[in-house]
Amino acid sequence: MRRLIYLIAPLIIISCAEKKEDVLVKVDGSTLTKTEFEKYIPPSEYKRLSEARLEEFFETWAEQEILYLEAKKQNIDMEDSVKLVLEQYKKNLLATELVRREFEGTSVAETEIIDYFDKHKDEFLYAVKLGQIVFSNFDRAVRTLEEIKAGADFFKLARDRSLTRFENPENPRVMTDYLQRGTFADFATEEIIFNMKPGEVSNVIPYVQNTWLVVKMVDKRKVKAKAEYDEYRDAIYNHLLSKKYQDFLVQYVDSLKTHYAITVDLAPLK
C-alpha cells in the first residue's frame, strides 16, 4: 500500500503544478489554458506580441466568457430557436473543415499565373469609369436590368435603388472614379467589366458579400504603356486558387451525392 501511495503522490503534485502554471485566464470555473491559447495563436506568433496586446486578447476572451456564462445561467442555450442555430453552425463548421482538409495542398503553378497574365495583359493597361447599381437582392437586380433595357434612365434608377445611397444619401456614388484592374474585390468581376465597351450595360454580376451589380461602362481609357507581371502576380494567384476551390467544391459535392439519397417534397409547405 505504501508503494502505491508513493506512485500516486508525485502524479498529483505534477498534475496540480502543470494545471496551475498552464491557466492563463480564469473566469469563475472557466479557464483558458496555454494549450488552448496556442490553438488560437501559435507560439511563433504570440511571442512577437507585446504584453499589452496579449492582455487585450485575454481581456476580450474573459468578457466573451462572461457573456457566455450569463447566457448559460439564463438557460438561453436550451431555447429551441437557439438550439437550431447552434446545430446549423455546427454543421456549417464541420462541412467547412471537411472541404478545407480535402482541398488542402492544392496550389497554382507559376505557369498558370503567367498564362492568365498573358491572356489578360491588355486589360491591365486600361482604367474604366462606371455607373454602378449595387443590390442586396438578385430578383430586384434582374427587374431593374429589364427596366434599363426597356429604356429607363440608368442613373436615376441607380440613385433610387443602389445600396451605396445608404452610405451617403447626398452623394450615393452612382459613378465611380477611374478604376484599374486589381482594384476591384473580385477578379472574376473585373474580367466581365474590362471586356465591356463604352455605353454598354452589363448583365447582373454576382459580387462580394451576397450582393449583385449592374454596371454601365461610361468611359475606358489607356493609362499604361506596359503591364508589369510582378505587380499582379500575387492577386492572380489568389484569384486562380479561389477559382480552383469553387470548381473543386462543386465536383466534390457532386461525387458525394452518389453516396447519399436525396428527396425533396414540397407538399408539407402547401
Phi, psi and omega in degrees: 000319182298320181295322181295319178298318179298325181287322184283319186304310180300324180297318179296316181297313181296317181298314181296319181296316180295317183296318180295319182287330187281337184283122180264320179222143179225129175235104189053240182270354181273140180226153169244112182270167178300319180298316179293319180300321182290348172283333174282308184227117180293156182306323181299337181263313186288340178289345177269352182275150177284163178299324180297319179293320178295316179298323178297317178299313183292325178294319177297318178299316181296318179297318179295321180294322178298315179297319179296314181295322179293321177297320177295319180298326180272007177061028178296327180292349180265354179287141185300317182295323179288319177303319181297315180295317179298319179294320179292321177298319178299316179298314181297319180296314180294320179296317179297319180293322177301310182295320179301316181293321181290325183275343184306137180097346177288138179218181179242126181287151180301325179296326178292321179294315180297319180298317178297314181300316181296321182288332184247014188305317183297328181297330182284354180270348189248158170235146184236147175246127190236148160270139186223141171232121183253129183240151171259356183231122183296316182299321179292325177297317180296316180297320179295318178299320178297321178295320180295317179296332180276356175117000180294151181288120184302311188285332174294315178296322179299315180295328183276332192237340185294140178300336182296341181293337180285335180289320180205092184304329181285334178222082188286005176055051177280351176235131180272167166285181174287126185242139178255167176297141182096354180258350175277166180279350188212125181293325181298322176295318179299321181301322179290310187294316185284358173257004177276160179252154178306133181092344183282143176251136183283166163285180177291127184249122174299136182230196186281155173053046177057042173243165179227149181242146160233122184237154175239128179284110180274315181202150175223126182226148178280127184239352180225146175274334184209140176261131181268127182302314184299332181293330186246357188303310183294320180295321178294318178303311181298320179296313182292324178293319178297320179295319177298321180297314180297317179295318179298317183299315179298312182294321182293315179296318179299321180293327180283335182299334181290345182259357184228139178276128181242126174229142177234129181224112181274354185305316181300335180283342181270000000 
